[in-house]
Each structure stands twice: as structure tokens, then as C-alpha cells.
Amino acid sequence: MFGTILQSLAVPLALLVGFGMMYVYFIIVGIDASRVLSFAVLFAPIWLPFILFGLAFEKWMYFVRAKFVYENGRTTLRIKLPQDVFKSPEAMEAVLTQAYNPNSVSNLMESYLQGKHPLILSLELVSVGGEVRFYINCAKRKVKNVVEAQLYAHYPGIEVIEEQIDYASEVKWDPDNMDLMSFHIGKKEDEVLPIKTYIDLGLDRLPKEEEKLDPMSPIIELLSKIKPHDRLWIQFLLKPHAKEDKSTGSMSTKETWEKAAAKKIDEIMKRDKSKKKKTDDEEDEGPARLTTGERNMIEAIERNTSKWAFETVIRAVYIATEKEKFDGDIISPLLRSWSVFDMIGRNKVGFQWRTDFDYNFISDPTGSRKIAYKKSELEDYKKRYFYRADYMKEKDKPKVMSVEEIATMYHIPGKVVVTPGLTRVESLKREAPANLPTGIPPHLQ
């Protein structure tokens, strides 16, 4: 709260300083500053409210929304995998569908005073010295109970444990003794074009366990090979995709991706060309015929955009707790492991930004910017917060992904994934029968 107040006061104070410098400049060059200032003061009731609103609105919305996040709390759930998983990633799709909570507002008070807005859901794959763990970080209110119930409902034998201390808090920023590198990962092409999903791999038809091809295998295998002194964290930050307008606390209107998908389909089908008016001498050939690939793409787009979706950012952080043992050879396999979700001619998954520069001697000759990026990335990971680092090229921004796409990249793997570092629940726990006799038998009383 105090930080927000100070930031809000900083801009008006800077304006006052600027006006003061301008007044001194007018005096030096011999301009009658009193007339200029009196003219500005005379019309202040017109221009001042707009300036104050522009300066204060963004800070106010940041404050009330931060308050809303604090009131809902956050918790980290550790997922212990069951021995047998015979479900396809569709089970995780069902979990994410139930966890979709846009926090729709009923009135303007909820938006502008209470700060009600969609909260971040974080799916996390973690390797601590080669031990692979699954986590979900979510809001304590409303979301936590839903996630737990759905995981137990769709994955018999699973264990969900609420961590008392967040695992990420064990790593403290110490640039003298540690090193890290962070990547932002997302869709490379138009977000309405889907990546390769479990349906494209045939997992929705529930093949035999030994015939399954789990797309998470390369990533999990890489996580298990991390050295004892290293950490590798992968974070899927999910914000429910919903319409934004003045009623939700946004001064601009942002539609959901259905319209963009329809426009893309029209482009593929060349509908605009087919609707052009034909002359008497031209033969009406109708719409252009689609190839098999175009037809499959249209079907995939329509299926993808018909499901709930999240604005998604994937963050991967490699940490070497001992600076001299930083292993740069892990970077290339980390980036290549996402190629399993690529489909040529449709969409790909790759890195959008990293804590480095193409030309360090120009962009960061002293290395201070790189260190600042690494520190902020570590803190943002712990906060489950995303900050766009690339505003010029428009690459480093959240991309909308459906629950089908997300469930393909993050789900509970079956026994087909036999990575040694992936531990599972050793025995199946069951509740005691409801008709189990209780009390002391009469003959023993």
C-alpha cells in the first residue's frame, strides 16, 4: 500500500519540478511567465482532471487488485503421483476446466473498489537435484478446494499435500555464489493456431500403456538429469481468458479469441475471394477447395477455440546454486524439449525472451542489466508474476491457449514414463468401510 502511494505521488511531484524548471527558464529568456501560468491556471478545471485521472487510475487499479490477491491468499500444492494412471491428458483437461474461474463482476463496485479480477493459476514442474516434482500454486479461496477435489476425482490413488513452506523460497538471490538463466516460452505463431495436442497423438483413444507416446517424456527426462547442486523450475502461469472492458476495470475493450479464430478460418477458406461479384463472362466456381491439411487445421481451430482458455506464459528457470558449476550445456536440450509440441504449418512452441542479449557488448557492456533481469526473474517466479520484457517486438507476451493444449504439456503421466527421478506413491490408500464395527464387544465389557 505504501509503495503504491509513493509511486502515485512520484509523478505529480515530478510534474511540479518540471513546471518549476519551466518557470525559471521563462525568467531567464525574458518571457512573462505570470501570463502563461495564469492562462494554465484559468483552464485547470478542464485539463487537470484528465491528467490526474490518467496518473492515478492505473496505480489505483494496481492497488485494489493487489489487495484482492492478498485477500484470496495463495498456497502451493504438491502432487504425489499414483502408481497407475490409465487416463489420457483429457483428465487434466477436465481439472483445468473446473479450475477456470474468471471472477466475473456483478457491478462496478466489485471492479473499481474491490479489485475483483481473474487470478493466476500456476502449474509447476520442478527438479531439485534430479528429483522431479509436480506442484500447483493457486488461490486459497475458491480455487484450492476445486483443484484438490478434481485431482482426486480423476486420478484415483493420487495424493495432494499443501506445503507449509513454498519450495521456491529456499533459493535466495546471491549473485556472488549462484547463477541462473531464465526463459519465457510460448507459441511462436498466431495464438489461434493450435499446437500438437494429445488428440493429434491419438491419446484420446486410450491406447495400451506400452503403446502410448507421452509428450511430457522429454521434459521429465531432462528434469531427472539435473545435477545435485542444480535446480530446474518450469512454470505455467495461467490467467483465465475473458472479455475485458470498462465493466471489468479496463479502459480499453478486449474481445476473446473466437472472433480472431473466425477471421483466420475465413482467410484459410478464402471466403472473401469467393464473395467477390463475378462478371457475366466469368464462371462462378464457388469457394476454393480445401486441401486435407487446411481442412484439418480448420477443424483443430474450431475444436480448440470451443474450449475454455487461459492467457498463458511458460517460464523456465535453471539455477546453479554453486556459480562455478553452472552447466550451459543444459540450455539447448531444455529449449529443444518443447519441439515435441510443434506441428509444421500450424504452430510451434519456443522461447520468446531470455536473461541475456544477442550482443552483450552493445546492449549490456557492464553486465548490470543481465544481473538485474536474473534477480527480478527469480522474485517474479516466487510471486507467480509475469512482466513483459520485450515491448518493441511484441513477442514476449501471454498467448491464449486452450485447456486441451495446456493439458497436453502438463498432466499426470502414466507408467510409460519410467524416469528414475519421478517418484510415485508407494501404496494405495483407502478409506475404512462405512459398516466397520466400532466400540467394545459386549462379551469384553
ABEGO torsion letter per residue (X at the ends): XAAAAAAAAAAAAAAAAAAAAAAAAAAAAGBBAAAAAAAAAAAAAAAAAAAAAAAAAAAAAAAAAAAAAAAAEBBBBBBBBBABBABBAAAAAAAAAAABBAGBBABAAAAAAAGBBBBBBBBBBBBBGGBBBBBBBBBABGAAAAAAAAAAAABBGBBBBBBABBAAAABBBBAAABBBBBBBBBBABBAABBBBBAAAAGAAAGBBAAABBBAAAAAAAAAAABBAABBBBBBBBBBBBBBBBAAAGBABBBBBAAAAAAAAAAAAAGAAAAABBBBAABBBAEBBBBBAAAAAAAAAAAAAAABBBBBBBBBBBBBBABAAABBAAAAAAAAAAAAAABBBGBBBBBBABBBBBABAAAABAAGAAAAAAAAAAAAAAAAGBBBBABAAAGABBBBBBBAAAAAAABBBBBAABABAABBBBABBBBBBBAABBBEBBAAAX
